[in-house]
Amino acid sequence: METRALGSLQVSVVGVGCNNFGSRLDQASTTNVVLAALDAGVTFFDTADIYGATQSEAMLGVALGARRDEAIIASKFGMPIDDAHFGASPTYVKSACEDSLRRLGTDHLDLYQLHYPDDTVPIADTLGALRELVDAGKVREIGCSNLSVAQLNEAKTAAGDGPAFVSVQNQYSLLEREPERDGVLAACSALEIGFLPFYPLANGLLTGKVRPGEPIPQESRLAKMTPERSVHWLGDELQTKVAALLDYAESIDVPILSLAFSWLLSHAVIPSVIAGASNADQMRANANAVRTLSPDVIARLNELTS
């Protein structure tokens, strides 16, 4: 498994999104996915305090067990756990970190990320608290999610000579190209920030298991979506693009799953593609999906999805 730099970290180019742990997956299933990932050379695990109603972190910690040192653990804070636990104030940042460390059963987080900007707290105050956690050895690197170009620039300036965000997680995939239009990808290159795409498989549309005109697999995330979200993900525009991608994938004999992962990793600013898995077989498929795409293939994928 290839690795790439993310700040001072070396992360596997395929990562594990842990949002299924504690929600769709119980402890036994979580452990199967985690061990399959480690055995395949996948070492980057991305969780958050809100995933699985706080159980994702706990289950990940149990699953890693004695193999904790093989893993790069990323977690997040800031989104509401309940009415009293949310935000990015210095006091909350430090207490949320302690809670995450306890649930994970570890003494440090490799990457600790602001899950969503908090407009009520100056970013300099949040960064100050994160700096204290880094200085205390409880956090190795810091990152963020859902930030705009202006917010990334503000955070870079506010960091001064202290720890700065080394990553940002925003939505990006063959079917969602907003980071190209809003300038976040370019800003990451300029600021030397790694871009970690979320929803890289477009909620399952890019796995090859969902084919336009056919029934949605009942166990899939798409099948459980609200009608409001289904309007977007199962609407005519995306379905047309998926059909075109499937036809192209079959014409070049490359699975659409491989195209989805490999196209993202063709961007130098992306160190890892983090995707969820519901079982060990899915985890192994993700781990084996990466390949080098020719410039012609990349150009054709852009034509089909831009």
N, C-alpha and C positions, 0 to 999 in steps of 0.2 A: 504494500500500500504506500503510495507516494505521500509525502508530507510537504506542507508549505508553512512559511513563517507567518505568525500572527503576533505582532509585537515580539516579545522574547520567547513566545511559545512556538512549538512545532506541532501542527494539527494535521490529522489525516484528511485527505481531500474529500473523503466521504465521512460525514458525521451522522450522529443519531439524534433526531428530534424526540425528546422524551415526553411530549404532551399527552401521549396515549397512556403513560404509566399512571396507574391509580384511577383512570377513567375507563378506558376500553380494556385495559390489561390488568390482571391481578398480579400478585407477587411472583408466582411461578412463571407466568408468561413473560413478565418483565425480565426475570432472570435469564430465561431462554434467549431473549433478544439481545441482552447485554453480553452474555457469554459468546453468542454467535458473532457479535460485532468484534469483540476482542480477539477471538480466534481468527477472524478474517483480516486483522490488522487495523480495524477501525478503532480509534482511540479518543475521538472527540465527541463528548456527550453534552447536549444543550438542554437544560431544564429551566424551570422558573418556580418561584415560590407559589404561584397561583395554579400551576398545573396539577390536575388531579386533586384539587382542593387541598393542596400542600402535600399530598401523598406521593407525587412523582419524585421529589427529592429523597424522601425516605426510602422508597422502593429502589431507586437507583443506588443509594448507599448500600442497602442490603445486597443487591445483585452484584455490585463490584466486590464487596467483601475484602478479602486479602489481596485482590488484584487492583486496589485503588491506585497504586503507583503506576499502573499501566495506562491510566486514563487522564485525559484533560477534561476537567469538569467546568462547564460554564453554567452559571445560573443568573437569574434576573430578579429585580425588585422594583416596586413602584406601583404596579397595578393593584387594585383593591382585592385583598384577601377577604376582608369584611369591612364593616363601617368604621373600624378603628385602625386598620392596618393597611396603609397605602401612602403613596407620595414619595418625595425626594428630599425631605428635610434632613439635616445632619443627624438629628437624634434618631429618626426612623431608619435612615440608611444603616447606621451602626447596629441597631437592634434587629433589623431584618437580616443583616449578614449573620449575626449570632444565631438567629433562628435557622437559617439555611445550613450553617455549619453543623448545628445540632442534628437537624433532620438527616443530613447526608452522612453524619458520622465521620467527619473529616476535620482536620485542623486548618485547612485553607481551601479557597476557591481559586482555580486557575484563571478564570475570567469571570468578572462580576459586572453585570450590565444593568443600566437604567432601562427599564422596560418601556417606559413611555415618558415623554417630557412632562414636567410639572411646572406649569406657568406661575404657580404661587411661590416658587422658591428660586432665587438666583442660582444659575448653574454653577457659579463660583463656590457657593455654599455647599452644594452637593459634591463637587469635586474636592473640596476641602475635607469632607468626611471620608470620601473614598481614598484620599491621600493618607489619612490616618490609618485606614485599614491596610493599605499597602505597606506603610512604614512598620506596622505591627506584624507583618508577615501573614496576615489572614487572607489577603488577596494578592495575586501575582500581577494581573493585568486588569484593566477596566475597559468597558465598552458601553454601547448604547443601542437603542432600537427605536424605530419610528421617528427619527430626527430629520429635519429638512437641511438643505445646504446652509441656510442662514444660522440654524441652531448648531450645526457642526462647526462652522467658523467661529461662532461665539464661544463654544466650548473649548476650541483650540486656543483661542486668545486667553480665556479665563484660566486655563491650566497653567499658564506661565511656565516656570521651570519644574513644576510638579508632574505627577502622572497624568497623561492625556488619554483620551479614548483611542484604543487601537482597533476598534471594530464598530460597525453599525449594522444592525439587522433591519432591513426593509424588504417588502415583498418584491420578488423578481423571478421571472421564469420566461420561457418561450411565449407564454400567453399573457404575461403582464410585464410590459416594457417601460413602466413609468420612471424608474430610476435613470433611464437614458434621457427622458424628456425633461425631468425636473432638475437634472444636473448633479444628483447625488453620486452617481458612478464617477463622474469627472472630478468631483470634489474629493472623493476618497483617494483617487490617484494623486491629486495635488497635495493632500494633507497626510498622505501615507497612512491611510486608514483602510483596514480590510473590510470588504463588503461581504456579509453573510446573508444570503437570500433566505427569506422564509416563504413557505408555500412553493418550493422549487418544482414540485410535481403538480402544481395547480390543483390541489385538493383531489388528486388521483386521476385527473384527466390525461396526464402524461405518463401513466404507468403501462398503458397498453391493455388494461383490464376494462376500460370504459370505451365503448365504441358507439359513435352516434347512430341513433336509430334502433339500438338494442337496449333491453332493460338494464337499469343500473344495478350492479351487484348489491344485494341486500346488506352485506356486511360492511360496505364501504362508507366512508365519511359523507360522500355525496348523497347517499340514500337517506341519511339522517339529517340533512340540512333543512332549515326553515324554508318555507315558500319564498320569503323575501330574498334569501341568499341564492336559492335555486334559479331565480330569474336571471342572475348574472352568470353563474357557473354553468348552467345548463341551457343558456340562451343560444339563439341561432348564431351569433357572431363567433363565440368560442367553439361551438360544435362544428362550424364550418372549418375553422382552423385546425381542430383536432383531426377531422377527416382528412384534410390535406396532408397533415404531418404523418398520419398512419399510412397513407398511400405512398408517401415519399420514403418512409422508413422501410416499408416492404420492398420498394423498388431498389434500394441499395443494400438490403439485407442487414439492416442494423436495427435493433429494437428501439422503439420510441423512448423507452426508459433510458437507454444509453445516450440517445441524442439529447434528452433533457438534461442529464447530469453533465455530459461532456461539453455541450454548448455553454453552459454556465462556467465551467472550469476553463474554457478557452479565454476567459477574461482574466488578465493577470492580477486584477485587483481582488479577485475572489479566492480566498485561501481554502475554503471548504464548502461543500454543499450538504446541508443538514436536512435529512428527511426522516420521517417517522417510519416505523415498521411494526406490524402487528404480530409477527411470528419470526422464527429464525430463518425460514426460507426467504421471506421478504428482505430480511437483513442481509443475507448472503447475496441476493440479487442486486441490491443497492451497491454492495461492496464491489461487485464484479462488473458494474455498469460502465465504469469510466474507460474511455479510450481517446486517442488523439484523433481529432477531426481535421480533414483537409480544409484549406481555405475555400474550396468550391462548395463543400458540404455546409460550412458555416454560412457562406453567402446565400445558399439556397434556403436554409432555415430562416435566415433573416427576411428573405423575400416572402416566405409563406406566413410569417407571423408579425411583421412590422405593421 
